[in-house]
Amino acid sequence: MKKILTLILIILFSLNYSYAVEEIHLEKEKNTFDFIADVYYGKVENINPAIKLFTRKGLQFENSYINSVKATFFYDGQLNFLIPENGSISTKHDFSVIEPMINTKFNENKSEFEFSYNIVREVDGHPNGFTRRISNLYFLHKLNENQSILLGQGDRVPTNYNGSISTWRQEFVLRSMLGRTFGDARSVGIRNLANYKYVEYDIGLYDSTRYMKDFGRGLDFTGYVMFKPLANFEDKIGTLKLGSSYNYGEYNTSYSQYSFFLGYDYNKVHFKSEYANADGYNTKVTFNDKADGFYTTLGYDITPKLTIIGRYDYMNPNKKIYNDNQQEFTAGIIYKMFKNMKFFINYVHRDFENKPDSNMILFATRFII
């Protein structure tokens, strides 16, 4: 896979060589990464259209109903060492995300269509190998500066904060346990998205099937609201976010869950905490279990590129089972090599009440082009 990705990059940028040879000749002191950055930010003229698709603004059109077409490629690869309390160490190499995306803006940038496809996604019991790998397939229209309507399958259903945000925005190799348990959900529906100075929200009505598995089993309502009470003073005292979500639906059986989120960022310090409670939940598989979970994270930016971070994570996957609680203690490092490339190292100690404890050492590389 790495050889294929390297070959793709070589082909794409070699297509551009004949167009940009003059710029390279004039600025010999620039290395390859500097040149690629200049291409991405539109500082190099006469770029091949195939390359412009991958630049920051995409391929632009003048005097046309279509305003731009932009292509993106997202990769998340992991190397995990699993260390049980008793037993031998096992190694797992995992491609979590290999996802091309195409976004088209039109109607004076008021509307857009997006399609993205994770070619390595698996969904147990899914009857269709193509539709289970579709991440985004939606039409979005901006009603005004703050409000949009989305029709189709967009980002994850916001049943909780950690489960809903993209893999790129995650601060650890693995999501929190409540994010992994309650939040792995994508559905087709209609959503009202809003972002104001003091509040943002995402309210949607969906078909309750996940990943386009089997439509018509029921409906799903999910609403998420995030308040930003210090928005007028963020430069002085930091950013405070207070959020909550509610999810209710039916997929063969009814399910519901709610969550509360607290986040605070000030200079180099980053804090997040969230609690979620479920009376049944619907992800790649539907469960009737009553469960809840909680996590808290604290991070510190040593430099603009290097962050140290820790997380305490608690999960009770089934409240009816005695001594079934699980805890994870994670310490990690994030290195942001470029704006679009991150490296992660995590050490995780897992504490189980009903089975032996274990440890994990996790490595991940994420990049977007």
Secondary structure, DSSP 8 states (H G I E B T S, - for coil): -HHHHHHHHHHHHHHTHHHHHHHHHHTTTS-HHHHHHHHHTT-SSS--HHHHTTSSS-EE-SSSSEEEEEEEEEEEEEEEEEEESSS--EEEEEEEEEEEEEEEEETTTTEEEEEEE-TT---TT-S-TTGGGEEEEEEEEESSSSEEEEEEE-S---SSHHHHS-GGG-SSSS--HHHHHH-----EEEEEEEE-SSEEEEEEEEES-STTSSS-S-EEEEEEEEE-TTGGGHHHH-EEEEEEEEEEEESSSEEEEEEEEEEEEETTEEEEEEEEEEEEEESSSEEEEEEEEEEEEEEEESSSSEEEEEEEEEEES-TTSTT--EEEEEEEEEEEEETTEEEEEEEEEEEESSS--EEEEEEEEEEE-
